[in-house]
């Protein structure tokens, strides 16, 4: 592949950041293991603002009550992994990614092989511009499942955001080799196609 000039790298990085945000949201929206262990179930009412964090003007009272209920439960029993996960994911759904991090870290400490938690934690770290932590968390996923396309794609995105373009290309090339028909390989190919058009 040709060596990239500076302006192309900037364009690719901007594209990669946008693609990653949408990808990470898709990953944690499709999770299957949320356990509330007796906490009243709640659903998103569509009142959250996609453009920024929740405020008193754009969040329903049921969301605020659910957050408060989970925080209270965790104060009483900080080892309840189900409540830690539920609160973290509720905060994520409310666009409070940075606030979700400590709860995900605690939950992941109790369930270290739960890759769904690690994907969520990666998304939160990346959203908070904590790319080193996002990369380290992605590496944990890859230690458990070294051929998982989602983690390889994410690793490439994080490396690209760190301006480690050649390393990102190598990861994506590896992804396209081991899982050529995957959605993530198609996205990686799209990144390369954008580069060749510049």
C-alpha angles and dihedrals in degrees: 000000000000120000109261123234122227099260093051090050090053092050092048092048092052091049091046093052092052093045092049095052091053091043095050091049089052091051097052094039088062097054118135106190106070107141121187097179095213100330111134110266116246135183135206109267095201091248095115119106113241090202098064150345122313119275131184087263098056105033126081120233090242090063092050091046092049091051091048092047093051093046090051091049091050091050088055094043112016092176095064101115092186092059092043090054094044093051094045092050093045089054089048091051087052091054092250094129098154092049090053094057100084092049092049091048090053093046092047090051088058094042105030094167095053101110091184089065090048092051089051091048090050090052091051094047091048092048089052091050090247092136097161090056091044090053093046090051092048089051089056089056091048092051088058096039109015095181100047106133096209093057093045091051091048091049090055091050092050092048090049090051088053089053091247090133099160091051090048090052091050092052092048092047088053090049092051089050099050099035106022095161097048124113088239092055089052090053090049090051089052090056090053092046090054090052093051092050092058 
